[in-house]
Every structure is written in structure tokens, then in C-alpha cells.
């Protein structure tokens, strides 16, 4: 027999330590000790124990806290995880196909059958028997099941039952019951439990594991030694507590024999072909943290998108699967499936925690519930192909002229805002792979940098993928500001007139301008009343307003503007020039003219709804769409 830890102690605790053991048993059942909010639960149980036990209430609070720390430290010091680790390895490695678990607690006995990892199912436990036992006391009513609810009684007499339960646990922790008083009820309940086994534990082929969930409760530990089967494979000494549902906490150290994956749908941008892809969450060999440890189990994150635009919060199915690399999606096995409420625009991050072999917990703030649809049904519902999404060609025009004292800082701010808008377009698009970005950097009119500089457009790039375009944007340098009231923005529409062969056929085309000053007027400039500098017309006499209108009509160009207004556009600035500037910006940003500090997601809302095809309205069978870098997903 393997023994995890021999019993220690004199058999009796002082009053305060015994009361602290009761708090530990009631306030930290099983894995709850590692859950958020467990400290508050301890405080509630502690208050109840102090109210029910007058002898404890006479001690100062600091002594009470010290006793509770003493019990916790003793449990951590005398409860090495070696036995549980050996048991988990034996179940995972096939050394042990199944085992009978016999658990003794301060109030209950439970018998469970645990099966190992068989290749088509993870280790699991089935409860065969669970019942209360207790030392009878004068005036006992029928046993009160369940834990007392801190904070008050829910029905007449509930407080008395809770108080009687605390008193029984306190006397048991203090070592007051005699061996005969413990052996009689414990033995009767144990006999009933053993009769539920298909074969006697001493003569069967299935090994028996005895788990005593009462470390430090010496009189109970000794009683279990007298009554438990004599030939257990392993004897575990565990902290007081009673996890619901079975001994799953003892399987937490079992390593995964197979990788757990997140399954999602992916739509090819060019063809609309639909395929199931997966991303590893927990690789083979991963283990969950043993309950009671200071840290939670390992975490994994995955980014997904909603598969449809059905309302403000569309639903999606998130599925964790397992299967060999060479298996087809139909052969994967679902480990966990949830129906989620996802944001309509942009990706969402899902977090999963490994609680044990084949048991993962979803940590997601949005609404979610278990999904009952079988994995095979979800795969069968996948369409082979959807209508290809509309490609999105986006031109980003950024003003580079800044005042000398502001230098590169002002341009860096504009670049940061421009990048945020592009990223909002990418994150809000259902098909971000179809997005391309072209860049135009414009500065002031003459004096220009040198001979041959005839246009204020000093940066031009063709269409690039988003990552490459943003990298180029970071390399831009500022240019000097020469005019107070206008800049060379009017050359941008004329530049786009010659881009007919650069747009993709059938693409959605967008122009987003990020700047401060409007373009020069074509004629009849407004009058500056407070500053001596005049408002000059465009030296090239470009009728940019008419040109931009033709682009919107002929090339179906969607135009947005993100404006950082200069100081002369304030109420105390130049009223006539400010009126002209606002009219000019409104003409440029026909689909939306926004303040530079506006949320980028709101800026692009007028552009994004048109990025889907008219027949692409439901998405692939409700499966969440894969988001993030395409190379991180495997077919």
C-alpha cells in the first residue's frame, strides 16, 4: 500500500484551533479554496462559528486569525501532492484502468468508481454511494443536509440546525467523541457504502483508494484507520472539505494524453470556401493545478468573431475539441460547447482554464450557456461555400505639416489616430483578410522642399496588407507648416482620379483623411479678421470639390474625415474662416466628419456594413469565426 502521509497529533486541539478547523471545513469545500471570493466566504463562516460557539467568541480577533493561519499552514506542510500525482499518472498511463474511491469526510462518506483515460474518453468518476454519518447528540433532529448558509436562516429552525451542525463539528475537531461513539455511526454508513460495490474491496480486481478528507481531525482519522478496508492501493490524507459531484479534484494532476483544441470556421476571402480550423489551447501533457494551491489552473486565450450580423449581439457556438492531427473534423470529439453572445463588430477574446483532464472552464464576461447541438451536427451544417466577401480598398490620407515647436510629436499623434482607425476597420470587418490600405501623405504648398517638388503629395504608396501599410506609416517624417488656414489636401482627389486601374473590381472603396487644416479654396477665399495672414486660393486652381463629387459617383468612393481642429476654429478665433473650414471638411467627410478624439470604432461604422456580400447573411452554421493571425490556425 502506498501511503501519502502518516497521522500525527495528540488527538486533541485547543479550543481556538478546533474552531478554526470548523471554519476551514465549512468555508473551503474542495476546490472552492482557489476560487475568487473565497476570503469573503471564510469571513462569513467565521462569523457564524463565533456566534454559535460562545467559548470562541471570548477570544480577540487577532488570536482567531492566528489559529486559522495555523491550520492552513499545517495542512500545506503535511499534505504533499506525491500520492495524487502518482495516482493521476497511473490513470493516464494505463497502469490502472479503473479504481474504487472511498472518501471519508467530517460529515459524509462517498464511494465512486473512477475510470482512466481509455483513448476515446477522458478520466471520469461515477458516484455509487454518498450519505451522511455523524455522532448522535442529545436533542438531535433529523440530519440537516447541505452547508449552512452564512448570513441568516432561510426558514424557522434553520438557525438551530446550523448551530447544531457547527457544535457537532466543533466537538469532533476537538477530539471529544470516544472511539465507540465515532465507530458506531461511521461503521454503519460504511457498511451501506460497501454493499453498493459490485465486489468486496478485499477480494475484487479493482484497486481501492482511501481518501480521508479530515487532515488534523485526529479522532476521525484514527476511526477510519480502524474501519477502512485493510488493503487499499493508496491512502490519501486531504484537507477537510467536501467537493460536490465526486472525487474530480483528485484527478486534477492527471496529464492530458491528447491536445485540446478550439474549433472555429474560416471563410477564404477570395473564394468564399468554408473550412473548419482549430487552434491549440492545452497541449498534451498539460495538467490542472491541484485544488488548494495558490494559483489557478493554466489559462489559454483565443480570439473569435461572430458568424452573422443578426442583431446587436449575434450568437455563436464555441467548441473545444480533441483529436489527432490527421483526423478529419467530423472525427473530432467535443469536450465543451457553449452558445455565446458576441459583439456585433470586432473580435472577442475567450479565455479557457484547465480544471482537469477533459474538463475546461470558460471565462467570458458576455452571455453564454451550454450548447446541446452535437459536434457532428454542427459540422454537417457547414456550407461548402459562401458568396465571396466584398474586398475593401482603403486610402488613408494624413497631413504631415506641423509647427516647428510641436515637431514630430504632433505627427506621431496623427499617425497613431490614423492607425487606430485602420485597425478599427480591420477588427470590425467580417473578412479582415480582404482589406488593403494605400497611403498618401500631404503637406503645404510652396515653398516646397526643392527643385522638382510640384505637388504637396510627398508620400505615396500603392495598396498593401494592413500590417505592411502601418509599418510604412511609422516611417513618415514631419514637414514644416507654411500657411495658417489651409494645406495641400486639394491634390488628393486629383491623385485618386488616376487610380482606376488600382481598385479591385467590385471592391468597396474608402478614403479616410486625418488632418487639421482644410484644403485651399478654389476661388473667393474667406476673410481673416483677426490675423494678418490671408487665406490663399489653391495656386494650381484645382476645383477639388467637383472632382471629389465625381469620384464618389463614378468610383463609389466612401469618404470619412478625422479632424483635429486648429485654434482659429474656436469661437474666439476666425469666424469667417472657421465657417469655410467646417463646410470644406463636411464636403470631404460626406459619410462622416468626426473630431480627432472620437472613438475609432464609431468613425468606421458607416463604412463597415457594406463589407459583406448581399447573400452572405448567416455565416457558417453558427460556429464562431476564427480571428487573429491566419497562420495561428490549423486546418
ABEGO torsion letter per residue (X at the ends): XBBABBBBEAGBBBAAAAAAAAAAAAABBEAAAABBGAAAAAAAAAAAAAAABAAAAABBAAAAAAAAAAAAAAAAAABBAAAAAAAAAAAAAGABABBBBBBBBAABBBBBBBBBBAGABBBBBBBABBBBBBBBBBGBBBBBBEBBBBGEBABBGAAAAAAAAAAAAAAAAAGABBAAAAAAAAAAAAAAAAAABABBAAABABBBBBBBBABGBAAAAAAAAAABBABBABBBBBBBEBBBGEAAAAAAABBBABBBBBBBBBBBAAAGBBBBBBBBABBBGBBBBBBGBABBBBBBBBBBBBABABEABBBBBBBBBBEBAABBAAABBBABBBBBBBBABEBBBBBBBBAEBGBBBBBBABBBBBBABBAAAAAAABBABBBBBBBBBBBBBBBABBBAAAEAAAAAAAAAAAAAAAAAAAAABABAAABBBBBBBBBBBOBBAEBGBABABABBBBBBBAAAAAAAAAABBBBBBABAABBAAAAAAAAAAAAAAABBBGBBBBBBBBBABBBBBABGBBBBAABABBBBBBAAGBBAAAAAAAAAAAAGBBBBBBBBBBAAABAABBAAAAAAAAAAAAAABAAEBBBAABBAAAAAAAAAAAABBAABAAEBGGBBBBBEBAAABBX
